[in-house]
């Protein structure tokens, strides 16, 4: 959790710009963030502190079609 303040400070501008729809942990482990675009997700992961500091060792970017917004 020592890295969390760096992660939060990095995440906040993405949220403020409206690029993040939701973010948080799953009840049974792991985390997920939903971005408005793949480009925003890719930009975020380039400097994500949990990834850079080795707390997160891998991630997946997956396309998702929200049927409520279609």
PDB file of N, H, CA, C and O in Angstrom:
ATOM      1  N   UNK A   1       0.813  -1.215   0.000  1.00  0.00           N
ATOM      2  CA  UNK A   1       0.000   0.000   0.000  1.00  0.00           C
ATOM      3  C   UNK A   1       0.849   1.268   0.000  1.00  0.00           C
ATOM      4  O   UNK A   1       0.313   2.369  -0.126  1.00  0.00           O
ATOM      5  N   UNK A   2       2.148   1.128   0.138  1.00  0.00           N
ATOM      6  H   UNK A   2       2.583   0.234   0.241  1.00  0.00           H
ATOM      7  CA  UNK A   2       3.007   2.313   0.101  1.00  0.00           C
ATOM      8  C   UNK A   2       2.967   2.992  -1.267  1.00  0.00           C
ATOM      9  O   UNK A   2       3.196   4.196  -1.372  1.00  0.00           O
ATOM     10  N   UNK A   3       2.678   2.225  -2.304  1.00  0.00           N
ATOM     11  H   UNK A   3       2.491   1.247  -2.218  1.00  0.00           H
ATOM     12  CA  UNK A   3       2.625   2.764  -3.663  1.00  0.00           C
ATOM     13  C   UNK A   3       1.262   3.394  -3.957  1.00  0.00           C
ATOM     14  O   UNK A   3       1.133   4.170  -4.903  1.00  0.00           O
ATOM     15  N   UNK A   4       0.255   3.071  -3.163  1.00  0.00           N
ATOM     16  H   UNK A   4       0.360   2.441  -2.394  1.00  0.00           H
ATOM     17  CA  UNK A   4      -1.107   3.541  -3.455  1.00  0.00           C
ATOM     18  C   UNK A   4      -1.203   5.054  -3.654  1.00  0.00           C
ATOM     19  O   UNK A   4      -1.864   5.480  -4.601  1.00  0.00           O
ATOM     20  N   UNK A   5      -0.581   5.893  -2.813  1.00  0.00           N
ATOM     21  H   UNK A   5      -0.045   5.548  -2.044  1.00  0.00           H
ATOM     22  CA  UNK A   5      -0.684   7.344  -3.052  1.00  0.00           C
ATOM     23  C   UNK A   5      -0.157   7.761  -4.436  1.00  0.00           C
ATOM     24  O   UNK A   5      -0.710   8.671  -5.054  1.00  0.00           O
ATOM     25  N   UNK A   6       0.891   7.112  -4.918  1.00  0.00           N
ATOM     26  H   UNK A   6       1.340   6.373  -4.416  1.00  0.00           H
ATOM     27  CA  UNK A   6       1.405   7.400  -6.264  1.00  0.00           C
ATOM     28  C   UNK A   6       0.387   6.980  -7.322  1.00  0.00           C
ATOM     29  O   UNK A   6       0.149   7.701  -8.291  1.00  0.00           O
ATOM     30  N   UNK A   7      -0.205   5.811  -7.125  1.00  0.00           N
ATOM     31  H   UNK A   7      -0.012   5.225  -6.338  1.00  0.00           H
ATOM     32  CA  UNK A   7      -1.224   5.306  -8.047  1.00  0.00           C
ATOM     33  C   UNK A   7      -2.421   6.253  -8.083  1.00  0.00           C
ATOM     34  O   UNK A   7      -2.908   6.600  -9.159  1.00  0.00           O
ATOM     35  N   UNK A   8      -2.893   6.668  -6.916  1.00  0.00           N
ATOM     36  H   UNK A   8      -2.498   6.386  -6.042  1.00  0.00           H
ATOM     37  CA  UNK A   8      -4.068   7.549  -6.830  1.00  0.00           C
ATOM     38  C   UNK A   8      -3.777   8.899  -7.484  1.00  0.00           C
ATOM     39  O   UNK A   8      -4.615   9.423  -8.218  1.00  0.00           O
ATOM     40  N   UNK A   9      -2.611   9.456  -7.227  1.00  0.00           N
ATOM     41  H   UNK A   9      -1.930   9.029  -6.631  1.00  0.00           H
ATOM     42  CA  UNK A   9      -2.239  10.745  -7.830  1.00  0.00           C
ATOM     43  C   UNK A   9      -2.135  10.629  -9.351  1.00  0.00           C
ATOM     44  O   UNK A   9      -2.436  11.583 -10.067  1.00  0.00           O
ATOM     45  N   UNK A  10      -1.713   9.476  -9.840  1.00  0.00           N
ATOM     46  H   UNK A  10      -1.469   8.700  -9.258  1.00  0.00           H
ATOM     47  CA  UNK A  10      -1.616   9.256 -11.278  1.00  0.00           C
ATOM     48  C   UNK A  10      -3.004   9.025 -11.886  1.00  0.00           C
ATOM     49  O   UNK A  10      -3.285   9.495 -12.989  1.00  0.00           O
ATOM     50  N   UNK A  11      -3.858   8.312 -11.176  1.00  0.00           N
ATOM     51  H   UNK A  11      -3.630   7.931 -10.281  1.00  0.00           H
ATOM     52  CA  UNK A  11      -5.207   7.994 -11.654  1.00  0.00           C
ATOM     53  C   UNK A  11      -6.117   9.216 -11.675  1.00  0.00           C
ATOM     54  O   UNK A  11      -6.901   9.378 -12.610  1.00  0.00           O
ATOM     55  N   UNK A  12      -6.032  10.064 -10.681  1.00  0.00           N
ATOM     56  H   UNK A  12      -5.395   9.933  -9.921  1.00  0.00           H
ATOM     57  CA  UNK A  12      -6.969  11.192 -10.528  1.00  0.00           C
ATOM     58  C   UNK A  12      -7.127  12.059 -11.776  1.00  0.00           C
ATOM     59  O   UNK A  12      -8.263  12.397 -12.110  1.00  0.00           O
ATOM     60  N   UNK A  13      -6.075  12.439 -12.482  1.00  0.00           N
ATOM     61  H   UNK A  13      -5.152  12.165 -12.211  1.00  0.00           H
ATOM     62  CA  UNK A  13      -6.274  13.240 -13.695  1.00  0.00           C
ATOM     63  C   UNK A  13      -7.056  12.505 -14.789  1.00  0.00           C
ATOM     64  O   UNK A  13      -7.822  13.128 -15.524  1.00  0.00           O
ATOM     65  N   UNK A  14      -6.869  11.197 -14.898  1.00  0.00           N
ATOM     66  H   UNK A  14      -6.247  10.691 -14.301  1.00  0.00           H
ATOM     67  CA  UNK A  14      -7.637  10.423 -15.866  1.00  0.00           C
ATOM     68  C   UNK A  14      -9.122  10.452 -15.507  1.00  0.00           C
ATOM     69  O   UNK A  14      -9.978  10.577 -16.383  1.00  0.00           O
ATOM     70  N   UNK A  15      -9.414  10.337 -14.225  1.00  0.00           N
ATOM     71  H   UNK A  15      -8.718  10.235 -13.514  1.00  0.00           H
ATOM     72  CA  UNK A  15     -10.802  10.414 -13.746  1.00  0.00           C
ATOM     73  C   UNK A  15     -11.359  11.810 -14.002  1.00  0.00           C
ATOM     74  O   UNK A  15     -12.478  11.947 -14.498  1.00  0.00           O
ATOM     75  N   UNK A  16     -10.602  12.838 -13.673  1.00  0.00           N
ATOM     76  H   UNK A  16      -9.693  12.727 -13.269  1.00  0.00           H
ATOM     77  CA  UNK A  16     -11.049  14.224 -13.840  1.00  0.00           C
ATOM     78  C   UNK A  16     -11.346  14.552 -15.303  1.00  0.00           C
ATOM     79  O   UNK A  16     -12.254  15.331 -15.593  1.00  0.00           O
ATOM     80  N   UNK A  17     -10.591  13.966 -16.215  1.00  0.00           N
ATOM     81  H   UNK A  17      -9.853  13.334 -15.979  1.00  0.00           H
ATOM     82  CA  UNK A  17     -10.818  14.192 -17.649  1.00  0.00           C
ATOM     83  C   UNK A  17     -11.959  13.333 -18.192  1.00  0.00           C
ATOM     84  O   UNK A  17     -12.306  13.439 -19.369  1.00  0.00           O
ATOM     85  N   UNK A  18     -12.542  12.489 -17.349  1.00  0.00           N
ATOM     86  H   UNK A  18     -12.261  12.403 -16.393  1.00  0.00           H
ATOM     87  CA  UNK A  18     -13.647  11.639 -17.776  1.00  0.00           C
ATOM     88  C   UNK A  18     -13.228  10.424 -18.573  1.00  0.00           C
ATOM     89  O   UNK A  18     -14.043   9.835 -19.283  1.00  0.00           O
ATOM     90  N   UNK A  19     -11.957  10.038 -18.465  1.00  0.00           N
ATOM     91  H   UNK A  19     -11.295  10.517 -17.888  1.00  0.00           H
ATOM     92  CA  UNK A  19     -11.457   8.900 -19.227  1.00  0.00           C
ATOM     93  C   UNK A  19     -11.661   7.567 -18.517  1.00  0.00           C
ATOM     94  O   UNK A  19     -11.493   6.510 -19.125  1.00  0.00           O
ATOM     95  N   UNK A  20     -12.020   7.608 -17.238  1.00  0.00           N
ATOM     96  H   UNK A  20     -12.156   8.466 -16.744  1.00  0.00           H
ATOM     97  CA  UNK A  20     -12.241   6.390 -16.461  1.00  0.00           C
ATOM     98  C   UNK A  20     -13.718   6.327 -16.066  1.00  0.00           C
ATOM     99  O   UNK A  20     -14.259   7.261 -15.474  1.00  0.00           O
ATOM    100  N   UNK A  21     -14.351   5.210 -16.405  1.00  0.00           N
ATOM    101  H   UNK A  21     -13.912   4.451 -16.885  1.00  0.00           H
ATOM    102  CA  UNK A  21     -15.759   4.999 -16.062  1.00  0.00           C
ATOM    103  C   UNK A  21     -15.879   4.398 -14.669  1.00  0.00           C
ATOM    104  O   UNK A  21     -16.769   4.770 -13.903  1.00  0.00           O
ATOM    105  N   UNK A  22     -14.988   3.472 -14.340  1.00  0.00           N
ATOM    106  H   UNK A  22     -14.266   3.170 -14.962  1.00  0.00           H
ATOM    107  CA  UNK A  22     -15.001   2.822 -13.032  1.00  0.00           C
ATOM    108  C   UNK A  22     -13.669   2.164 -12.778  1.00  0.00           C
ATOM    109  O   UNK A  22     -12.943   1.813 -13.708  1.00  0.00           O
ATOM    110  N   UNK A  23     -13.351   2.001 -11.502  1.00  0.00           N
ATOM    111  H   UNK A  23     -13.941   2.286 -10.746  1.00  0.00           H
ATOM    112  CA  UNK A  23     -12.084   1.371 -11.123  1.00  0.00           C
ATOM    113  C   UNK A  23     -12.214   0.813  -9.713  1.00  0.00           C
ATOM    114  O   UNK A  23     -12.859   1.419  -8.857  1.00  0.00           O
ATOM    115  N   UNK A  24     -11.599  -0.344  -9.473  1.00  0.00           N
ATOM    116  H   UNK A  24     -11.075  -0.836 -10.168  1.00  0.00           H
ATOM    117  CA  UNK A  24     -11.611  -0.900  -8.128  1.00  0.00           C
ATOM    118  C   UNK A  24     -11.314  -2.383  -8.108  1.00  0.00           C
ATOM    119  O   UNK A  24     -11.159  -3.013  -9.154  1.00  0.00           O
ATOM    120  N   UNK A  25     -11.236  -2.938  -6.902  1.00  0.00           N
ATOM    121  H   UNK A  25     -11.361  -2.426  -6.052  1.00  0.00           H
ATOM    122  CA  UNK A  25     -10.899  -4.352  -6.751  1.00  0.00           C
ATOM    123  C   UNK A  25     -12.135  -5.246  -6.870  1.00  0.00           C
ATOM    124  O   UNK A  25     -13.257  -4.829  -6.581  1.00  0.00           O
ATOM    125  N   UNK A  26     -11.897  -6.479  -7.300  1.00  0.00           N
ATOM    126  H   UNK A  26     -10.986  -6.818  -7.534  1.00  0.00           H
ATOM    127  CA  UNK A  26     -12.919  -7.513  -7.242  1.00  0.00           C
ATOM    128  C   UNK A  26     -12.952  -8.057  -5.815  1.00  0.00           C
ATOM    129  O   UNK A  26     -11.936  -8.031  -5.122  1.00  0.00           O
ATOM    130  N   UNK A  27     -14.086  -8.539  -5.379  1.00  0.00           N
ATOM    131  H   UNK A  27     -14.912  -8.560  -5.942  1.00  0.00           H
ATOM    132  CA  UNK A  27     -14.220  -9.088  -4.024  1.00  0.00           C
ATOM    133  C   UNK A  27     -13.323 -10.303  -3.814  1.00  0.00           C
ATOM    134  O   UNK A  27     -12.880 -10.556  -2.694  1.00  0.00           O
ATOM    135  N   UNK A  28     -13.049 -11.061  -4.882  1.00  0.00           N
ATOM    136  H   UNK A  28     -13.409 -10.855  -5.792  1.00  0.00           H
ATOM    137  CA  UNK A  28     -12.255 -12.281  -4.748  1.00  0.00           C
ATOM    138  C   UNK A  28     -10.818 -12.126  -5.249  1.00  0.00           C
ATOM    139  O   UNK A  28     -10.138 -13.117  -5.513  1.00  0.00           O
ATOM    140  N   UNK A  29     -10.363 -10.889  -5.379  1.00  0.00           N
ATOM    141  H   UNK A  29     -10.915 -10.084  -5.165  1.00  0.00           H
ATOM    142  CA  UNK A  29      -8.982 -10.641  -5.790  1.00  0.00           C
ATOM    143  C   UNK A  29      -8.894 -10.064  -7.181  1.00  0.00           C
ATOM    144  O   UNK A  29      -9.767 -10.294  -8.018  1.00  0.00           O
ATOM    145  N   UNK A  30      -7.850  -9.321  -7.424  1.00  0.00           N
ATOM    146  H   UNK A  30      -7.140  -9.134  -6.745  1.00  0.00           H
ATOM    147  CA  UNK A  30      -7.661  -8.671  -8.704  1.00  0.00           C
ATOM    148  C   UNK A  30      -8.361  -7.327  -8.760  1.00  0.00           C
ATOM    149  O   UNK A  30      -9.091  -6.962  -7.838  1.00  0.00           O
ATOM    150  N   UNK A  31      -8.146  -6.604  -9.818  1.00  0.00           N
ATOM    151  H   UNK A  31      -7.553  -6.901 -10.567  1.00  0.00           H
ATOM    152  CA  UNK A  31      -8.703  -5.260  -9.985  1.00  0.00           C
ATOM    153  C   UNK A  31      -9.126  -5.061 -11.427  1.00  0.00           C
ATOM    154  O   UNK A  31      -8.724  -5.808 -12.319  1.00  0.00           O
ATOM    155  N   UNK A  32      -9.945  -4.042 -11.639  1.00  0.00           N
ATOM    156  H   UNK A  32     -10.271  -3.435 -10.914  1.00  0.00           H
ATOM    157  CA  UNK A  32     -10.358  -3.705 -12.990  1.00  0.00           C
ATOM    158  C   UNK A  32     -10.583  -2.212 -13.086  1.00  0.00           C
ATOM    159  O   UNK A  32     -11.035  -1.573 -12.136  1.00  0.00           O
ATOM    160  N   UNK A  33     -10.261  -1.664 -14.246  1.00  0.00           N
ATOM    161  H   UNK A  33      -9.894  -2.183 -15.018  1.00  0.00           H
ATOM    162  CA  UNK A  33     -10.592  -0.283 -14.563  1.00  0.00           C
ATOM    163  C   UNK A  33     -11.265  -0.279 -15.921  1.00  0.00           C
ATOM    164  O   UNK A  33     -10.851  -1.002 -16.827  1.00  0.00           O
ATOM    165  N   UNK A  34     -12.298   0.530 -16.065  1.00  0.00           N
ATOM    166  H   UNK A  34     -12.634   1.117 -15.329  1.00  0.00           H
ATOM    167  CA  UNK A  34     -12.986   0.671 -17.340  1.00  0.00           C
ATOM    168  C   UNK A  34     -12.704   2.078 -17.849  1.00  0.00           C
ATOM    169  O   UNK A  34     -13.050   3.072 -17.212  1.00  0.00           O
ATOM    170  N   UNK A  35     -12.072   2.135 -19.004  1.00  0.00           N
ATOM    171  H   UNK A  35     -11.790   1.327 -19.522  1.00  0.00           H
ATOM    172  CA  UNK A  35     -11.720   3.406 -19.640  1.00  0.00           C
ATOM    173  C   UNK A  35     -12.671   3.670 -20.793  1.00  0.00           C
ATOM    174  O   UNK A  35     -13.233   2.736 -21.365  1.00  0.00           O
ATOM    175  N   UNK A  36     -12.852   4.922 -21.132  1.00  0.00           N
ATOM    176  H   UNK A  36     -12.395   5.680 -20.667  1.00  0.00           H
ATOM    177  CA  UNK A  36     -13.723   5.290 -22.250  1.00  0.00           C
ATOM    178  C   UNK A  36     -13.128   4.897 -23.599  1.00  0.00           C
ATOM    179  O   UNK A  36     -13.860   4.737 -24.576  1.00  0.00           O
ATOM    180  N   UNK A  37     -11.806   4.743 -23.658  1.00  0.00           N
ATOM    181  H   UNK A  37     -11.211   4.873 -22.865  1.00  0.00           H
ATOM    182  CA  UNK A  37     -11.176   4.357 -24.928  1.00  0.00           C
ATOM    183  C   UNK A  37      -9.954   3.490 -24.662  1.00  0.00           C
ATOM    184  O   UNK A  37      -9.348   3.543 -23.591  1.00  0.00           O
ATOM    185  N   UNK A  38      -9.616   2.706 -25.649  1.00  0.00           N
ATOM    186  H   UNK A  38     -10.108   2.663 -26.518  1.00  0.00           H
ATOM    187  CA  UNK A  38      -8.404   1.889 -25.559  1.00  0.00           C
ATOM    188  C   UNK A  38      -7.176   2.789 -25.468  1.00  0.00           C
ATOM    189  O   UNK A  38      -6.227   2.482 -24.747  1.00  0.00           O
ATOM    190  N   UNK A  39      -7.196   3.905 -26.203  1.00  0.00           N
ATOM    191  H   UNK A  39      -7.967   4.155 -26.789  1.00  0.00           H
ATOM    192  CA  UNK A  39      -6.058   4.835 -26.179  1.00  0.00           C
ATOM    193  C   UNK A  39      -5.810   5.355 -24.765  1.00  0.00           C
ATOM    194  O   UNK A  39      -4.659   5.457 -24.340  1.00  0.00           O
ATOM    195  N   UNK A  40      -6.872   5.684 -24.035  1.00  0.00           N
ATOM    196  H   UNK A  40      -7.807   5.601 -24.380  1.00  0.00           H
ATOM    197  CA  UNK A  40      -6.716   6.166 -22.654  1.00  0.00           C
ATOM    198  C   UNK A  40      -6.147   5.061 -21.764  1.00  0.00           C
ATOM    199  O   UNK A  40      -5.290   5.324 -20.921  1.00  0.00           O
ATOM    200  N   UNK A  41      -6.615   3.841 -21.947  1.00  0.00           N
ATOM    201  H   UNK A  41      -7.311   3.627 -22.632  1.00  0.00           H
ATOM    202  CA  UNK A  41      -6.104   2.711 -21.154  1.00  0.00           C
ATOM    203  C   UNK A  41      -4.628   2.473 -21.447  1.00  0.00           C
ATOM    204  O   UNK A  41      -3.835   2.253 -20.531  1.00  0.00           O
ATOM    205  N   UNK A  42      -4.266   2.518 -22.715  1.00  0.00           N
ATOM    206  H   UNK A  42      -4.910   2.697 -23.459  1.00  0.00           H
ATOM    207  CA  UNK A  42      -2.864   2.323 -23.083  1.00  0.00           C
ATOM    208  C   UNK A  42      -1.977   3.432 -22.524  1.00  0.00           C
ATOM    209  O   UNK A  42      -0.874   3.171 -22.044  1.00  0.00           O
ATOM    210  N   UNK A  43      -2.464   4.666 -22.590  1.00  0.00           N
ATOM    211  H   UNK A  43      -3.359   4.878 -22.981  1.00  0.00           H
ATOM    212  CA  UNK A  43      -1.710   5.786 -22.023  1.00  0.00           C
ATOM    213  C   UNK A  43      -1.523   5.603 -20.521  1.00  0.00           C
ATOM    214  O   UNK A  43      -0.432   5.819 -19.993  1.00  0.00           O
ATOM    215  N   UNK A  44      -2.589   5.204 -19.840  1.00  0.00           N
ATOM    216  H   UNK A  44      -3.475   5.029 -20.270  1.00  0.00           H
ATOM    217  CA  UNK A  44      -2.526   5.006 -18.394  1.00  0.00           C
ATOM    218  C   UNK A  44      -1.489   3.952 -18.023  1.00  0.00           C
ATOM    219  O   UNK A  44      -0.702   4.155 -17.099  1.00  0.00           O
ATOM    220  N   UNK A  45      -1.484   2.843 -18.727  1.00  0.00           N
ATOM    221  H   UNK A  45      -2.123   2.679 -19.478  1.00  0.00           H
ATOM    222  CA  UNK A  45      -0.600   1.738 -18.362  1.00  0.00           C
ATOM    223  C   UNK A  45       0.878   2.041 -18.615  1.00  0.00           C
ATOM    224  O   UNK A  45       1.741   1.376 -18.043  1.00  0.00           O
ATOM    225  N   UNK A  46       1.182   3.011 -19.443  1.00  0.00           N
ATOM    226  H   UNK A  46       0.480   3.551 -19.908  1.00  0.00           H
ATOM    227  CA  UNK A  46       2.581   3.351 -19.714  1.00  0.00           C
ATOM    228  C   UNK A  46       3.324   3.818 -18.466  1.00  0.00           C
ATOM    229  O   UNK A  46       4.524   3.576 -18.334  1.00  0.00           O
ATOM    230  N   UNK A  47       2.626   4.480 -17.554  1.00  0.00           N
ATOM    231  H   UNK A  47       1.651   4.676 -17.661  1.00  0.00           H
ATOM    232  CA  UNK A  47       3.286   5.033 -16.367  1.00  0.00           C
ATOM    233  C   UNK A  47       2.594   4.633 -15.062  1.00  0.00           C
ATOM    234  O   UNK A  47       2.826   5.263 -14.031  1.00  0.00           O
ATOM    235  N   UNK A  48       1.761   3.611 -15.087  1.00  0.00           N
ATOM    236  H   UNK A  48       1.572   3.098 -15.925  1.00  0.00           H
ATOM    237  CA  UNK A  48       1.025   3.173 -13.899  1.00  0.00           C
ATOM    238  C   UNK A  48       2.008   2.749 -12.808  1.00  0.00           C
ATOM    239  O   UNK A  48       2.769   1.802 -13.010  1.00  0.00           O
ATOM    240  N   UNK A  49       2.010   3.431 -11.649  1.00  0.00           N
ATOM    241  H   UNK A  49       1.392   4.200 -11.486  1.00  0.00           H
ATOM    242  CA  UNK A  49       2.988   3.143 -10.596  1.00  0.00           C
ATOM    243  C   UNK A  49       2.992   1.696 -10.101  1.00  0.00           C
ATOM    244  O   UNK A  49       4.063   1.150  -9.838  1.00  0.00           O
ATOM    245  N   UNK A  50       1.830   1.064  -9.967  1.00  0.00           N
ATOM    246  H   UNK A  50       0.959   1.507 -10.180  1.00  0.00           H
ATOM    247  CA  UNK A  50       1.814  -0.335  -9.526  1.00  0.00           C
ATOM    248  C   UNK A  50       2.565  -1.229 -10.507  1.00  0.00           C
ATOM    249  O   UNK A  50       3.222  -2.185 -10.096  1.00  0.00           O
ATOM    250  N   UNK A  51       2.475  -0.932 -11.771  1.00  0.00           N
ATOM    251  H   UNK A  51       1.941  -0.156 -12.105  1.00  0.00           H
ATOM    252  CA  UNK A  51       3.176  -1.706 -12.789  1.00  0.00           C
ATOM    253  C   UNK A  51       4.670  -1.379 -12.786  1.00  0.00           C
ATOM    254  O   UNK A  51       5.509  -2.279 -12.811  1.00  0.00           O
ATOM    255  N   UNK A  52       4.990  -0.095 -12.754  1.00  0.00           N
ATOM    256  H   UNK A  52       4.308   0.636 -12.734  1.00  0.00           H
ATOM    257  CA  UNK A  52       6.401   0.317 -12.781  1.00  0.00           C
ATOM    258  C   UNK A  52       7.176  -0.157 -11.560  1.00  0.00           C
ATOM    259  O   UNK A  52       8.367  -0.449 -11.662  1.00  0.00           O
ATOM    260  N   UNK A  53       6.520  -0.238 -10.406  1.00  0.00           N
ATOM    261  H   UNK A  53       5.552  -0.001 -10.323  1.00  0.00           H
ATOM    262  CA  UNK A  53       7.179  -0.661  -9.163  1.00  0.00           C
ATOM    263  C   UNK A  53       7.121  -2.165  -8.948  1.00  0.00           C
ATOM    264  O   UNK A  53       7.607  -2.666  -7.934  1.00  0.00           O
ATOM    265  N   UNK A  54       6.526  -2.898  -9.902  1.00  0.00           N
ATOM    266  H   UNK A  54       6.131  -2.492 -10.726  1.00  0.00           H
ATOM    267  CA  UNK A  54       6.503  -4.356  -9.802  1.00  0.00           C
ATOM    268  C   UNK A  54       5.404  -4.921  -8.925  1.00  0.00           C
ATOM    269  O   UNK A  54       5.387  -6.126  -8.676  1.00  0.00           O
ATOM    270  N   UNK A  55       4.482  -4.091  -8.446  1.00  0.00           N
ATOM    271  H   UNK A  55       4.496  -3.112  -8.648  1.00  0.00           H
ATOM    272  CA  UNK A  55       3.362  -4.591  -7.637  1.00  0.00           C
ATOM    273  C   UNK A  55       2.404  -5.382  -8.531  1.00  0.00           C
ATOM    274  O   UNK A  55       1.879  -6.418  -8.125  1.00  0.00           O
ATOM    275  N   UNK A  56       2.187  -4.890  -9.730  1.00  0.00           N
ATOM    276  H   UNK A  56       2.613  -4.048 -10.059  1.00  0.00           H
ATOM    277  CA  UNK A  56       1.405  -5.590 -10.748  1.00  0.00           C
ATOM    278  C   UNK A  56       2.391  -6.127 -11.777  1.00  0.00           C
ATOM    279  O   UNK A  56       3.186  -5.372 -12.338  1.00  0.00           O
ATOM    280  N   UNK A  57       2.337  -7.416 -12.019  1.00  0.00           N
ATOM    281  H   UNK A  57       1.691  -8.029 -11.563  1.00  0.00           H
ATOM    282  CA  UNK A  57       3.304  -8.012 -12.939  1.00  0.00           C
ATOM    283  C   UNK A  57       2.756  -8.207 -14.341  1.00  0.00           C
ATOM    284  O   UNK A  57       3.521  -8.372 -15.292  1.00  0.00           O
ATOM    285  N   UNK A  58       1.441  -8.190 -14.477  1.00  0.00           N
ATOM    286  H   UNK A  58       0.819  -8.056 -13.705  1.00  0.00           H
ATOM    287  CA  UNK A  58       0.840  -8.342 -15.796  1.00  0.00           C
ATOM    288  C   UNK A  58      -0.535  -7.698 -15.806  1.00  0.00           C
ATOM    289  O   UNK A  58      -1.157  -7.493 -14.763  1.00  0.00           O
ATOM    290  N   UNK A  59      -0.992  -7.385 -17.011  1.00  0.00           N
ATOM    291  H   UNK A  59      -0.487  -7.552 -17.858  1.00  0.00           H
ATOM    292  CA  UNK A  59      -2.334  -6.833 -17.172  1.00  0.00           C
ATOM    293  C   UNK A  59      -2.858  -7.196 -18.541  1.00  0.00           C
ATOM    294  O   UNK A  59      -2.101  -7.588 -19.430  1.00  0.00           O
ATOM    295  N   UNK A  60      -4.153  -7.062 -18.701  1.00  0.00           N
ATOM    296  H   UNK A  60      -4.768  -6.743 -17.979  1.00  0.00           H
ATOM    297  CA  UNK A  60      -4.802  -7.307 -19.986  1.00  0.00           C
ATOM    298  C   UNK A  60      -5.631  -6.089 -20.348  1.00  0.00           C
ATOM    299  O   UNK A  60      -6.306  -5.511 -19.497  1.00  0.00           O
ATOM    300  N   UNK A  61      -5.576  -5.705 -21.607  1.00  0.00           N
ATOM    301  H   UNK A  61      -5.027  -6.174 -22.299  1.00  0.00           H
ATOM    302  CA  UNK A  61      -6.499  -4.710 -22.138  1.00  0.00           C
ATOM    303  C   UNK A  61      -7.500  -5.480 -22.987  1.00  0.00           C
ATOM    304  O   UNK A  61      -7.130  -6.164 -23.942  1.00  0.00           O
ATOM    305  N   UNK A  62      -8.772  -5.359 -22.627  1.00  0.00           N
ATOM    306  H   UNK A  62      -9.073  -4.804 -21.851  1.00  0.00           H
ATOM    307  CA  UNK A  62      -9.814  -6.087 -23.341  1.00  0.00           C
ATOM    308  C   UNK A  62     -10.879  -5.121 -23.798  1.00  0.00           C
ATOM    309  O   UNK A  62     -11.255  -4.206 -23.066  1.00  0.00           O
ATOM    310  N   UNK A  63     -11.368  -5.324 -25.014  1.00  0.00           N
ATOM    311  H   UNK A  63     -11.062  -6.068 -25.609  1.00  0.00           H
ATOM    312  CA  UNK A  63     -12.469  -4.529 -25.545  1.00  0.00           C
ATOM    313  C   UNK A  63     -13.767  -4.980 -24.889  1.00  0.00           C
ATOM    314  O   UNK A  63     -13.957  -6.169 -24.633  1.00  0.00           O
ATOM    315  N   UNK A  64     -14.656  -4.036 -24.618  1.00  0.00           N
ATOM    316  H   UNK A  64     -14.502  -3.070 -24.826  1.00  0.00           H
ATOM    317  CA  UNK A  64     -15.927  -4.360 -23.981  1.00  0.00           C
ATOM    318  C   UNK A  64     -17.008  -3.532 -24.663  1.00  0.00           C
ATOM    319  O   UNK A  64     -16.857  -2.322 -24.831  1.00  0.00           O
ATOM    320  N   UNK A  65     -18.073  -4.172 -25.046  1.00  0.00           N
ATOM    321  H   UNK A  65     -18.195  -5.155 -24.909  1.00  0.00           H
ATOM    322  CA  UNK A  65     -19.199  -3.502 -25.670  1.00  0.00           C
ATOM    323  C   UNK A  65     -20.319  -3.367 -24.644  1.00  0.00           C
ATOM    324  O   UNK A  65     -20.992  -4.344 -24.318  1.00  0.00           O
ATOM    325  N   UNK A  66     -20.510  -2.165 -24.144  1.00  0.00           N
ATOM    326  H   UNK A  66     -19.963  -1.372 -24.409  1.00  0.00           H
ATOM    327  CA  UNK A  66     -21.552  -1.884 -23.161  1.00  0.00           C
ATOM    328  C   UNK A  66     -22.893  -1.776 -23.880  1.00  0.00           C
ATOM    329  O   UNK A  66     -23.129  -0.808 -24.604  1.00  0.00           O
ATOM    330  N   UNK A  67     -23.763  -2.747 -23.692  1.00  0.00           N
ATOM    331  H   UNK A  67     -23.572  -3.533 -23.105  1.00  0.00           H
ATOM    332  CA  UNK A  67     -25.030  -2.745 -24.414  1.00  0.00           C
ATOM    333  C   UNK A  67     -26.005  -1.684 -23.910  1.00  0.00           C
ATOM    334  O   UNK A  67     -26.950  -1.328 -24.615  1.00  0.00           O
ATOM    335  N   UNK A  68     -25.785  -1.180 -22.704  1.00  0.00           N
ATOM    336  H   UNK A  68     -25.017  -1.469 -22.132  1.00  0.00           H
ATOM    337  CA  UNK A  68     -26.638  -0.112 -22.192  1.00  0.00           C
ATOM    338  C   UNK A  68     -26.382   1.201 -22.877  1.00  0.00           C
ATOM    339  O   UNK A  68     -27.280   2.037 -22.970  1.00  0.00           O
ATOM    340  N   UNK A  69     -25.172   1.400 -23.360  1.00  0.00           N
ATOM    341  H   UNK A  69     -24.443   0.720 -23.285  1.00  0.00           H
ATOM    342  CA  UNK A  69     -24.814   2.664 -24.004  1.00  0.00           C
ATOM    343  C   UNK A  69     -24.899   2.578 -25.523  1.00  0.00           C
ATOM    344  O   UNK A  69     -24.651   3.568 -26.211  1.00  0.00           O
ATOM    345  N   UNK A  70     -25.243   1.417 -26.050  1.00  0.00           N
ATOM    346  H   UNK A  70     -25.445   0.613 -25.491  1.00  0.00           H
ATOM    347  CA  UNK A  70     -25.320   1.235 -27.515  1.00  0.00           C
ATOM    348  C   UNK A  70     -26.545   1.896 -28.092  1.00  0.00           C
ATOM    349  O   UNK A  70     -26.764   1.842 -29.302  1.00  0.00           O
TER     350      UNK A  70
END
